[in-house]
Amino acid sequence: MRKAVQFLGLYLVAAGISGTVDHLAVQPFLGVFLNAFNRFVIPNVGFLTGYEIFANLTLSVLGGVLVIAAGRIRTS
């Protein structure tokens, strides 16, 4: 379970950075997988419209928190 949460956190970090790059320039690779947050979440959540870069960076920070939290979980 710990590895799955770490993988999810790494994906969120990569998706947040990729989304930020996509808004500032053009995303050259893996845009289909990494920009799902930009395509499905941001257009459907009204208060995120206009704050795409902030939302992507927040997603990246959330992913980093998940990676750190999963690394600190003790397995018994």
N, CA, C and O atoms as CSV, one atom per row, in Angstrom:
chain,resi,resn,atom,element,x,y,z
A,1,MET,N,N,0.829,-1.195,0.000
A,1,MET,CA,C,0.000,0.000,0.000
A,1,MET,C,C,0.870,1.255,0.000
A,1,MET,O,O,0.547,2.256,-0.640
A,2,ARG,N,N,1.976,1.177,0.729
A,2,ARG,CA,C,2.876,2.325,0.814
A,2,ARG,C,C,3.449,2.680,-0.546
A,2,ARG,O,O,3.539,3.858,-0.892
A,3,LYS,N,N,3.834,1.682,-1.315
A,3,LYS,CA,C,4.396,1.930,-2.646
A,3,LYS,C,C,3.350,2.514,-3.588
A,3,LYS,O,O,3.672,3.345,-4.438
A,4,ALA,N,N,2.107,2.084,-3.442
A,4,ALA,CA,C,1.037,2.619,-4.281
A,4,ALA,C,C,0.804,4.100,-3.990
A,4,ALA,O,O,0.608,4.892,-4.912
A,5,VAL,N,N,0.826,4.474,-2.718
A,5,VAL,CA,C,0.643,5.881,-2.345
A,5,VAL,C,C,1.835,6.710,-2.819
A,5,VAL,O,O,1.665,7.842,-3.274
A,6,GLN,N,N,3.029,6.155,-2.715
A,6,GLN,CA,C,4.209,6.862,-3.221
A,6,GLN,C,C,4.126,7.039,-4.732
A,6,GLN,O,O,4.474,8.101,-5.249
A,7,PHE,N,N,3.671,6.017,-5.443
A,7,PHE,CA,C,3.527,6.124,-6.892
A,7,PHE,C,C,2.491,7.179,-7.257
A,7,PHE,O,O,2.699,7.964,-8.182
A,8,LEU,N,N,1.369,7.198,-6.530
A,8,LEU,CA,C,0.350,8.222,-6.764
A,8,LEU,C,C,0.919,9.609,-6.504
A,8,LEU,O,O,0.648,10.537,-7.266
A,9,GLY,N,N,1.695,9.765,-5.453
A,9,GLY,CA,C,2.316,11.046,-5.157
A,9,GLY,C,C,3.282,11.481,-6.243
A,9,GLY,O,O,3.301,12.650,-6.630
A,10,LEU,N,N,4.085,10.546,-6.739
A,10,LEU,CA,C,5.008,10.878,-7.831
A,10,LEU,C,C,4.258,11.261,-9.093
A,10,LEU,O,O,4.668,12.170,-9.814
A,11,TYR,N,N,3.144,10.561,-9.362
A,11,TYR,CA,C,2.333,10.929,-10.522
A,11,TYR,C,C,1.767,12.336,-10.361
A,11,TYR,O,O,1.763,13.109,-11.319
A,12,LEU,N,N,1.290,12.681,-9.169
A,12,LEU,CA,C,0.734,14.015,-8.952
A,12,LEU,C,C,1.802,15.100,-9.094
A,12,LEU,O,O,1.526,16.177,-9.622
A,13,VAL,N,N,3.013,14.822,-8.625
A,13,VAL,CA,C,4.113,15.781,-8.803
A,13,VAL,C,C,4.382,15.976,-10.290
A,13,VAL,O,O,4.494,17.107,-10.763
A,14,ALA,N,N,4.486,14.877,-11.022
A,14,ALA,CA,C,4.763,14.967,-12.457
A,14,ALA,C,C,3.619,15.639,-13.204
A,14,ALA,O,O,3.861,16.433,-14.112
A,15,ALA,N,N,2.367,15.330,-12.832
A,15,ALA,CA,C,1.218,15.937,-13.492
A,15,ALA,C,C,1.138,17.429,-13.205
A,15,ALA,O,O,0.783,18.207,-14.090
A,16,GLY,N,N,1.460,17.839,-11.992
A,16,GLY,CA,C,1.435,19.264,-11.655
A,16,GLY,C,C,2.493,20.047,-12.396
A,16,GLY,O,O,2.227,21.135,-12.908
A,17,ILE,N,N,3.685,19.499,-12.456
A,17,ILE,CA,C,4.760,20.174,-13.193
A,17,ILE,C,C,4.457,20.190,-14.680
A,17,ILE,O,O,4.681,21.197,-15.352
A,18,SER,N,N,3.946,19.074,-15.199
A,18,SER,CA,C,3.602,18.998,-16.616
A,18,SER,C,C,2.492,19.985,-16.971
A,18,SER,O,O,2.540,20.623,-18.023
A,19,GLY,N,N,1.508,20.110,-16.110
A,19,GLY,CA,C,0.428,21.061,-16.366
A,19,GLY,C,C,0.906,22.498,-16.342
A,19,GLY,O,O,0.438,23.325,-17.125
A,20,THR,N,N,1.829,22.801,-15.454
A,20,THR,CA,C,2.396,24.147,-15.405
A,20,THR,C,C,3.182,24.440,-16.683
A,20,THR,O,O,3.057,25.517,-17.266
A,21,VAL,N,N,3.985,23.477,-17.107
A,21,VAL,CA,C,4.745,23.647,-18.353
A,21,VAL,C,C,3.802,23.783,-19.534
A,21,VAL,O,O,4.064,24.564,-20.449
A,22,ASP,N,N,2.701,23.027,-19.525
A,22,ASP,CA,C,1.742,23.086,-20.622
A,22,ASP,C,C,1.072,24.449,-20.716
A,22,ASP,O,O,0.772,24.912,-21.817
A,23,HIS,N,N,0.834,25.093,-19.590
A,23,HIS,CA,C,0.225,26.426,-19.633
A,23,HIS,C,C,1.223,27.508,-20.006
A,23,HIS,O,O,0.837,28.531,-20.571
A,24,LEU,N,N,2.488,27.306,-19.704
A,24,LEU,CA,C,3.496,28.303,-20.036
A,24,LEU,C,C,4.058,28.110,-21.440
A,24,LEU,O,O,4.438,29.082,-22.093
A,25,ALA,N,N,4.113,26.878,-21.904
A,25,ALA,CA,C,4.636,26.549,-23.232
A,25,ALA,C,C,3.828,25.354,-23.736
A,25,ALA,O,O,2.696,25.131,-23.307
A,26,VAL,N,N,4.415,24.602,-24.639
A,26,VAL,CA,C,3.738,23.439,-25.191
A,26,VAL,C,C,4.331,22.181,-24.579
A,26,VAL,O,O,5.549,22.059,-24.455
A,27,GLN,N,N,3.470,21.246,-24.196
A,27,GLN,CA,C,3.926,19.990,-23.606
A,27,GLN,C,C,4.321,19.025,-24.724
A,27,GLN,O,O,3.459,18.588,-25.487
A,28,PRO,N,N,5.602,18.686,-24.835
A,28,PRO,CA,C,6.048,17.877,-25.966
A,28,PRO,C,C,5.843,16.376,-25.809
A,28,PRO,O,O,5.817,15.668,-26.816
A,29,PHE,N,N,5.697,15.861,-24.595
A,29,PHE,CA,C,5.610,14.409,-24.434
A,29,PHE,C,C,4.669,14.036,-23.296
A,29,PHE,O,O,4.522,14.790,-22.335
A,30,LEU,N,N,4.042,12.889,-23.403
A,30,LEU,CA,C,3.135,12.319,-22.402
A,30,LEU,C,C,2.012,13.264,-21.978
A,30,LEU,O,O,1.529,13.183,-20.849
A,31,GLY,N,N,1.601,14.145,-22.860
A,31,GLY,CA,C,0.547,15.090,-22.527
A,31,GLY,C,C,-0.788,14.428,-22.259
A,31,GLY,O,O,-1.585,14.941,-21.474
A,32,VAL,N,N,-1.045,13.298,-22.898
A,32,VAL,CA,C,-2.317,12.595,-22.709
A,32,VAL,C,C,-2.454,12.103,-21.272
A,32,VAL,O,O,-3.533,12.201,-20.688
A,33,PHE,N,N,-1.390,11.581,-20.702
A,33,PHE,CA,C,-1.452,11.035,-19.346
A,33,PHE,C,C,-1.234,12.104,-18.278
A,33,PHE,O,O,-1.919,12.111,-17.255
A,34,LEU,N,N,-0.290,12.996,-18.513
A,34,LEU,CA,C,0.084,13.941,-17.474
A,34,LEU,C,C,-0.828,15.158,-17.392
A,34,LEU,O,O,-0.859,15.829,-16.360
A,35,ASN,N,N,-1.563,15.457,-18.442
A,35,ASN,CA,C,-2.409,16.643,-18.418
A,35,ASN,C,C,-3.886,16.315,-18.232
A,35,ASN,O,O,-4.748,17.111,-18.604
A,36,ALA,N,N,-4.183,15.162,-17.665
A,36,ALA,CA,C,-5.575,14.791,-17.396
A,36,ALA,C,C,-6.216,15.770,-16.409
A,36,ALA,O,O,-7.401,16.079,-16.530
A,37,PHE,N,N,-5.447,16.255,-15.442
A,37,PHE,CA,C,-5.967,17.235,-14.483
A,37,PHE,C,C,-6.402,18.508,-15.208
A,37,PHE,O,O,-7.443,19.084,-14.891
A,38,ASN,N,N,-5.602,18.941,-16.179
A,38,ASN,CA,C,-5.942,20.150,-16.934
A,38,ASN,C,C,-7.158,19.953,-17.820
A,38,ASN,O,O,-7.941,20.883,-18.015
A,39,ARG,N,N,-7.323,18.768,-18.352
A,39,ARG,CA,C,-8.407,18.533,-19.301
A,39,ARG,C,C,-9.737,18.215,-18.633
A,39,ARG,O,O,-10.790,18.576,-19.159
A,40,PHE,N,N,-9.711,17.551,-17.493
A,40,PHE,CA,C,-10.954,17.081,-16.897
A,40,PHE,C,C,-11.357,17.820,-15.626
A,40,PHE,O,O,-12.552,17.989,-15.380
A,41,VAL,N,N,-10.415,18.259,-14.822
A,41,VAL,CA,C,-10.761,18.860,-13.538
A,41,VAL,C,C,-10.909,20.375,-13.649
A,41,VAL,O,O,-11.934,20.927,-13.249
A,42,ILE,N,N,-9.911,21.040,-14.179
A,42,ILE,CA,C,-9.920,22.508,-14.199
A,42,ILE,C,C,-11.106,23.088,-14.969
A,42,ILE,O,O,-11.719,24.034,-14.475
A,43,PRO,N,N,-11.465,22.578,-16.148
A,43,PRO,CA,C,-12.629,23.164,-16.830
A,43,PRO,C,C,-13.954,22.931,-16.108
A,43,PRO,O,O,-14.898,23.699,-16.299
A,44,ASN,N,N,-14.044,21.896,-15.287
A,44,ASN,CA,C,-15.305,21.563,-14.624
A,44,ASN,C,C,-15.428,22.126,-13.214
A,44,ASN,O,O,-16.496,22.025,-12.611
A,45,VAL,N,N,-14.370,22.711,-12.676
A,45,VAL,CA,C,-14.416,23.332,-11.358
A,45,VAL,C,C,-14.281,24.833,-11.569
A,45,VAL,O,O,-13.226,25.329,-11.965
A,46,GLY,N,N,-15.362,25.541,-11.297
A,46,GLY,CA,C,-15.447,26.949,-11.660
A,46,GLY,C,C,-14.386,27.846,-11.044
A,46,GLY,O,O,-13.842,28.711,-11.730
A,47,PHE,N,N,-14.080,27.658,-9.761
A,47,PHE,CA,C,-13.145,28.578,-9.112
A,47,PHE,C,C,-11.699,28.363,-9.536
A,47,PHE,O,O,-10.847,29.191,-9.217
A,48,LEU,N,N,-11.392,27.279,-10.245
A,48,LEU,CA,C,-10.030,27.064,-10.741
A,48,LEU,C,C,-9.780,27.750,-12.079
A,48,LEU,O,O,-8.631,27.920,-12.485
A,49,THR,N,N,-10.828,28.136,-12.749
A,49,THR,CA,C,-10.676,28.803,-14.040
A,49,THR,C,C,-9.981,30.145,-13.840
A,49,THR,O,O,-10.435,30.989,-13.068
A,50,GLY,N,N,-8.894,30.319,-14.534
A,50,GLY,CA,C,-8.090,31.522,-14.402
A,50,GLY,C,C,-6.904,31.344,-13.467
A,50,GLY,O,O,-6.002,32.181,-13.440
A,51,TYR,N,N,-6.900,30.268,-12.709
A,51,TYR,CA,C,-5.823,29.982,-11.768
A,51,TYR,C,C,-5.181,28.628,-12.069
A,51,TYR,O,O,-4.839,27.875,-11.157
A,52,GLU,N,N,-5.023,28.332,-13.350
A,52,GLU,CA,C,-4.537,27.016,-13.759
A,52,GLU,C,C,-3.123,26.733,-13.265
A,52,GLU,O,O,-2.836,25.624,-12.814
A,53,ILE,N,N,-2.250,27.708,-13.344
A,53,ILE,CA,C,-0.865,27.503,-12.909
A,53,ILE,C,C,-0.811,27.271,-11.411
A,53,ILE,O,O,-0.101,26.380,-10.945
A,54,PHE,N,N,-1.556,28.066,-10.653
A,54,PHE,CA,C,-1.614,27.882,-9.202
A,54,PHE,C,C,-2.178,26.502,-8.845
A,54,PHE,O,O,-1.680,25.840,-7.935
A,55,ALA,N,N,-3.213,26.078,-9.562
A,55,ALA,CA,C,-3.816,24.764,-9.299
A,55,ALA,C,C,-2.834,23.639,-9.611
A,55,ALA,O,O,-2.767,22.658,-8.870
A,56,ASN,N,N,-2.078,23.764,-10.687
A,56,ASN,CA,C,-1.103,22.736,-11.041
A,56,ASN,C,C,0.048,22.688,-10.041
A,56,ASN,O,O,0.507,21.605,-9.678
A,57,LEU,N,N,0.509,23.827,-9.604
A,57,LEU,CA,C,1.579,23.833,-8.606
A,57,LEU,C,C,1.092,23.291,-7.263
A,57,LEU,O,O,1.845,22.624,-6.553
A,58,THR,N,N,-0.150,23.570,-6.917
A,58,THR,CA,C,-0.736,23.010,-5.698
A,58,THR,C,C,-0.857,21.496,-5.808
A,58,THR,O,O,-0.619,20.782,-4.834
A,59,LEU,N,N,-1.225,21.002,-6.985
A,59,LEU,CA,C,-1.278,19.561,-7.213
A,59,LEU,C,C,0.096,18.934,-7.040
A,59,LEU,O,O,0.222,17.847,-6.476
A,60,SER,N,N,1.108,19.609,-7.517
A,60,SER,CA,C,2.467,19.103,-7.384
A,60,SER,C,C,2.905,19.070,-5.920
A,60,SER,O,O,3.541,18.107,-5.491
A,61,VAL,N,N,2.579,20.087,-5.162
A,61,VAL,CA,C,2.922,20.119,-3.735
A,61,VAL,C,C,2.159,19.020,-2.988
A,61,VAL,O,O,2.721,18.364,-2.112
A,62,LEU,N,N,0.904,18.820,-3.325
A,62,LEU,CA,C,0.121,17.756,-2.706
A,62,LEU,C,C,0.756,16.388,-2.981
A,62,LEU,O,O,0.813,15.538,-2.092
A,63,GLY,N,N,1.224,16.182,-4.191
A,63,GLY,CA,C,1.913,14.937,-4.516
A,63,GLY,C,C,3.184,14.770,-3.708
A,63,GLY,O,O,3.484,13.667,-3.250
A,64,GLY,N,N,3.932,15.837,-3.526
A,64,GLY,CA,C,5.136,15.772,-2.705
A,64,GLY,C,C,4.826,15.433,-1.261
A,64,GLY,O,O,5.564,14.681,-0.625
A,65,VAL,N,N,3.740,15.983,-0.737
A,65,VAL,CA,C,3.322,15.669,0.632
A,65,VAL,C,C,2.949,14.194,0.740
A,65,VAL,O,O,3.272,13.546,1.736
A,66,LEU,N,N,2.273,13.659,-0.271
A,66,LEU,CA,C,1.934,12.235,-0.258
A,66,LEU,C,C,3.174,11.349,-0.266
A,66,LEU,O,O,3.232,10.349,0.450
A,67,VAL,N,N,4.159,11.712,-1.070
A,67,VAL,CA,C,5.393,10.927,-1.124
A,67,VAL,C,C,6.090,10.932,0.231
A,67,VAL,O,O,6.535,9.888,0.709
A,68,ILE,N,N,6.185,12.098,0.847
A,68,ILE,CA,C,6.849,12.206,2.150
A,68,ILE,C,C,6.060,11.459,3.221
A,68,ILE,O,O,6.644,10.750,4.041
A,69,ALA,N,N,4.731,11.614,3.218
A,69,ALA,CA,C,3.909,10.938,4.231
A,69,ALA,C,C,3.977,9.419,4.069
A,69,ALA,O,O,4.050,8.691,5.059
A,70,ALA,N,N,3.952,8.947,2.840
A,70,ALA,CA,C,4.042,7.495,2.621
A,70,ALA,C,C,5.397,6.958,3.016
A,70,ALA,O,O,5.500,5.812,3.452
A,71,GLY,N,N,6.422,7.744,2.877
A,71,GLY,CA,C,7.758,7.310,3.288
A,71,GLY,C,C,7.910,7.214,4.788
A,71,GLY,O,O,8.764,6.473,5.275
A,72,ARG,N,N,7.106,7.944,5.526
A,72,ARG,CA,C,7.206,7.936,6.990
A,72,ARG,C,C,6.289,6.930,7.657
A,72,ARG,O,O,6.347,6.754,8.874
A,73,ILE,N,N,5.449,6.273,6.885
A,73,ILE,CA,C,4.543,5.277,7.458
A,73,ILE,C,C,5.356,4.040,7.846
A,73,ILE,O,O,6.143,3.517,7.057
A,74,ARG,N,N,5.144,3.599,9.062
A,74,ARG,CA,C,5.818,2.387,9.531
A,74,ARG,C,C,4.962,1.182,9.182
A,74,ARG,O,O,3.744,1.193,9.361
A,75,THR,N,N,5.608,0.162,8.689
A,75,THR,CA,C,4.888,-1.084,8.426
A,75,THR,C,C,5.140,-2.052,9.575
A,75,THR,O,O,6.272,-2.207,10.032
A,76,SER,N,N,4.088,-2.692,10.031
A,76,SER,CA,C,4.217,-3.596,11.171
A,76,SER,C,C,4.164,-5.035,10.722
A,76,SER,O,O,4.257,-5.943,11.547
